[in-house]
Amino acid sequence: MLGWVIMAGLLAAASAGASAASDLRARDGGPSQAAMVARGSSVEGLALLRPVLSGVLWRAGFKGGDKERDGLSAAQRGALCEAGFSAARYADFGKNTAYGETTCGTGALDYEPARSSKPAEVLRAVHAVAKDPSKGPVLVHCMWGVHSSGALSAMALVQFCGWSEARAKAYWNDTREGAPCSGGCDAWIDAKFAAFRPDPALALSAAEREAICPD
């Protein structure tokens, strides 16, 4: 039952403007601005479920945060797997989280930790999905769904879609929901980008970019 709830949430988020509202894996054009900043989510326990790269990358957080820092529950991991996700990454938190692989009737979900200050592993996982249409998308999430998941999503837009750093930072700020940042938000996101450079080894073809990147 939860699998249907999660899919309903995905489609509800996509219907805010993503071009592939009927298929989680569809790659026929990037999500719209409206879908990328949508605030709603009907997925149990999650908030701010948003597409970043069509069929390749989504982002989210927890409703009310994750105060125990124990990450996605077994039920949520199973539901994400059934919905078609191939991987999930918990950014910067999750010290009590049980990571690993969850199998389901449609495949498997690889759940691992991540850090917004060290985006390379997440970007490699996203690249692998971008290059293989048979794979389901990656979900990157953090405690609230605004800071670290947003930073990793912003870096993915620079890496895979050729966005400028300024545009990516503006996207991060637009999806921050007004949440405060330790030391100030400009300094926070500047620090995340300070050591980041796009990796030429993770390049996509023009056709691949057109299929997944927002305008």
C-alpha positions in Angstrom: 0.0 0.0 0.0 2.8 2.4 0.9 4.3 1.9 -2.5 1.2 3.3 -4.1 1.3 6.2 -1.7 4.8 7.0 -2.6 4.1 6.8 -6.3 1.1 9.1 -5.8 3.4 11.6 -4.2 5.9 11.4 -7.0 3.2 12.0 -9.6 1.7 14.8 -7.6 5.1 16.5 -7.5 5.6 16.0 -11.1 2.2 17.3 -12.1 3.3 20.7 -10.8 5.1 21.0 -14.2 7.5 18.2 -14.9 7.3 17.0 -18.5 7.2 13.3 -17.4 4.4 13.3 -14.9 3.3 9.8 -15.8 6.6 8.0 -15.5 9.3 8.3 -12.9 11.9 7.1 -15.4 10.8 9.2 -18.3 13.5 11.3 -20.0 11.8 13.4 -22.5 12.8 16.9 -21.2 13.8 18.3 -17.9 11.4 19.3 -15.1 9.8 22.7 -15.1 10.7 25.5 -12.7 7.3 25.0 -11.0 8.1 21.3 -10.3 11.6 22.0 -9.1 10.4 24.4 -6.4 7.1 22.6 -5.5 6.5 22.4 -1.8 4.0 19.6 -1.4 4.5 15.9 -0.9 2.0 13.2 -0.2 4.7 10.6 0.5 4.5 9.3 4.0 7.1 10.9 6.3 8.8 12.9 3.5 8.7 16.6 2.6 9.6 18.7 -0.4 9.9 15.8 -2.8 11.1 17.5 -6.0 12.6 16.5 -9.4 16.0 17.8 -10.3 16.9 15.8 -13.4 14.1 14.0 -15.2 14.2 10.3 -14.6 17.6 10.6 -13.0 17.7 12.7 -9.8 15.1 13.7 -7.1 15.5 15.4 -3.7 13.6 15.4 -0.5 13.7 15.8 3.3 11.7 14.6 6.3 8.5 16.2 7.6 9.6 17.8 10.9 13.2 16.8 10.2 14.9 13.6 11.3 15.7 14.3 15.0 16.9 10.8 15.7 19.1 10.9 12.5 18.1 7.4 11.7 17.3 8.0 8.0 14.7 6.3 5.8 12.8 3.6 7.5 12.7 0.0 6.1 9.2 0.7 4.9 10.2 3.9 3.2 13.2 2.2 1.5 11.0 -0.6 0.3 8.4 1.8 -1.0 11.0 3.8 -2.9 12.4 0.6 -4.3 8.9 -0.4 -5.5 8.3 3.0 -7.0 11.4 2.6 -9.2 14.3 4.4 -7.4 17.6 2.6 -7.7 19.6 4.5 -5.1 19.1 6.9 -2.2 21.8 9.0 -0.4 21.4 10.7 3.0 23.4 13.9 3.1 25.4 15.0 6.1 23.3 13.2 8.8 22.2 9.7 9.5 24.6 8.6 12.3 22.1 6.0 13.5 21.0 5.0 10.0 21.0 1.4 8.8 22.4 1.7 5.3 22.6 -1.0 2.6 20.6 -2.6 -0.1 16.9 -3.1 -0.1 15.4 -5.5 -2.7 11.9 -5.5 -3.9 9.7 -6.9 -6.7 11.0 -4.3 -9.2 14.7 -4.4 -8.4 16.9 -3.0 -5.6 17.6 0.3 -3.8 21.2 1.1 -2.8 21.1 3.3 0.3 24.3 5.0 1.4 25.5 8.1 3.3 26.7 11.3 1.5 28.2 14.7 2.3 27.4 18.0 0.5 31.0 19.0 1.1 32.2 15.9 -0.8 29.8 15.5 -3.7 31.9 13.2 -5.9 30.3 9.9 -4.9 26.8 11.3 -5.4 27.6 12.7 -8.8 29.1 9.4 -9.9 25.9 7.6 -8.8 23.8 10.2 -10.7 26.1 9.9 -13.8 25.7 6.1 -13.8 21.9 6.5 -13.9 22.0 9.2 -16.5 24.1 6.9 -18.8 21.8 3.9 -18.3 18.0 4.5 -19.0 17.3 1.0 -17.5 18.2 2.3 -14.0 15.7 4.2 -11.8 16.6 7.6 -10.4 18.6 8.6 -7.4 17.0 10.2 -4.4 19.2 12.6 -2.4 17.8 13.7 0.9 18.8 15.4 4.1 17.3 16.2 7.4 14.9 18.9 6.3 15.3 18.8 2.5 16.6 22.3 2.1 20.3 22.7 2.8 22.5 19.7 1.9 20.1 18.0 -0.5 19.7 21.3 -2.2 23.5 21.9 -2.4 24.1 18.5 -4.0 21.3 19.1 -6.4 22.7 22.5 -7.3 26.1 20.9 -8.0 24.5 18.2 -10.1 22.9 21.0 -12.3 26.3 22.5 -12.8 27.9 19.2 -13.5 25.4 17.7 -15.8 23.5 20.6 -17.3 26.2 23.3 -17.6 24.5 25.7 -15.2 26.7 28.5 -13.9 27.6 28.5 -10.3 25.5 31.7 -9.8 22.4 30.1 -11.3 22.9 27.0 -9.2 23.3 29.0 -6.0 20.1 31.0 -6.9 18.2 27.7 -7.3 19.5 26.5 -3.9 18.3 29.7 -2.3 14.9 29.6 -4.0 14.4 26.1 -2.6 15.7 26.8 0.9 12.3 27.7 2.1 13.7 30.6 4.1 15.6 28.2 6.5 18.5 29.9 8.3 22.1 28.8 7.9 24.9 28.7 10.5 27.2 31.6 9.7 24.9 33.0 7.1 23.4 31.4 4.0 25.7 33.1 1.4 28.7 31.9 3.4 27.2 28.4 3.8 26.6 27.7 0.1 29.8 29.5 -0.9 31.8 27.0 1.3 30.0 24.0 -0.3 31.0 25.2 -3.8 34.5 26.4 -2.8 36.2 23.0 -3.6 33.7 21.8 -6.2 34.7 21.6 -9.9 32.8 19.8 -12.6 34.5 16.5 -13.4 35.1 16.0 -17.2 34.9 12.2 -16.7 31.2 12.6 -15.8 30.2 14.4 -19.0 26.9 13.7 -20.8 26.1 13.9 -24.5 24.0 16.8 -25.8 21.1 14.4 -26.3 21.4 13.1 -22.7 21.4 16.6 -21.3 18.4 17.7 -23.4 16.5 14.7 -22.1 17.0 15.3 -18.4 18.0 19.0 -17.8 15.6 21.8 -17.0 15.6 24.7 -19.5 
